Amino acid sequence: MKILLVNWSWYPSGGDWTYVENIHKLYEEKGYDVIPFSTHNKKNIFSPYSGYFVNTYDFKELNKRKNLSNGIKALKTSVISKDALAKLDLLLDVHDIKIAHLNNIHHYITPAIIVKLKNKGVKIIWTLHDFKIICPENSFISNGVLCEKCINGSFYHCAINLCKKKSFLASSLASFEAYYYHSKNTYDLVDYFLCPSIFLSKKFIEFGFNPSRLLVSNSCYDIDLIDLYISNYKLKNAAVKPEKYVLYIGRLEEIKGVQTLIEAVKDTNIKVKIVGSGVESHNYKTMAVGFDNIEFLGFKNKQEVFKLTQECLFVVCPSICYENLPFSIIESFLFYKPVIGSDIGGIPELVMEGKTGLLFEAGNAAHLCEKMNYLWNNDNIVEDMGHKARILAYNMVNFKSHWSKIETLLLNLI
């Protein structure tokens, strides 16, 4: 049977891609023929189906050059992608698709494809990687602070508060998109939503989504990749004593709380390595000037991240936004590394106080500093937490566990 796997990117682009890559492999292991549907990009991994991929605008560039013409381009393309609809028509004429598995599709592919798929008799599963459907900004953050004003459907708040990129044009467009698809009841056409975290599921229920269509699925990860890396690393580095440091992996954006991490360690002897890039990169480096215990490494590929994770003492996830089920935590746990995480969103479902790591109040640098000092000075506790973290992550994201949930849905739909 053919599965249409839909995501805005077909290259490593974050947590959504990590899931797409793994669920793709899982489907193929179970004998399904996976057909990707994505967008054109020079970074794309090769696919024999790229002829069906969608042409898009670079919305970041359009946002930099704000004018009426670019606003109209963004409106036409990011709410309803005519190219996506046309390419999907061609694909469905050639391939007999029974199931479509959606991931991140807003702005580039657009939810307009849902109607097209249903009209063709295709059943739809959608893995929710963020809150875009119920929050036009997508993270429940407005100008640096948590905000749930839109959760009852009052999406105009996004526009009047300039929630999206602090831009009236971008925020108004996001509000319009939300009103458009909810007024059309487009999301009611999705058969099942997969929710990686309990927290995300509860938020969608608060909004009014039918609990019977929301399945808490956790996520999936090819754990063999990490286990193979660990085995090879130990063979090559048995006599090497690694540098002692703490690791942050993620985007350098305000909502990720990196500023809290910098404030927490500025006047300590705790060595921190920060991996990632983003719009706040320059500001964070400026904050850290004069402190030689904070090192910015920029973007690193997967193998480089694996090495840094393997050698670190523990990982910090200081987000001030509602995280779903962060892959940075999952991967850290699979490497036997505990995590200090902010007590917000789906993070506490992974970081269990005193067991798999420690929790601190989101945005509270002093509280984070206290927790980091505790683990920095207690290697035995770090090791014990790391083993518990590994067990938790393995049970949550192994292929067998995730497939048991996916298979149930497939049987119900087909």
Secondary structure, DSSP 4 states (H G I P E B T S, - for coil): -EEEEE-S-SS--SHHHHHHHHHHHHHHHTT-EEEEE-B--TTPPP-TTGGGPBP---HHHHHHS-SHHHHHHHHHHHH--HHHHHHHHHHHHHS-EEEEEE-S-TTTT-THHHHHHHHTT-EEEEE--SSTTT-TTSSSEETTEE--TTTTS-THHHHHTTTTTT-HHHHHHHHHHHHHHHHTTGGGG-SEEEESSHHHHHHHHHHT--GGGEEE------HHHHHHHHHHHHHHSTT--PPP-EEEES--SGGGTHHHHHHHHTTSS--EEEE---TTHHHHHHHTTT-TTEEEEE---HHHHHHHHHHSSEEEE--SS---S-HHHHHHHHTT--EEEESSTTGGGT--BTTTEEEE-TT-HHHHHHHHHHHHT-HHHHHHHHHHHHHHHHHHH-HHHHHHHHHHHHHHH-
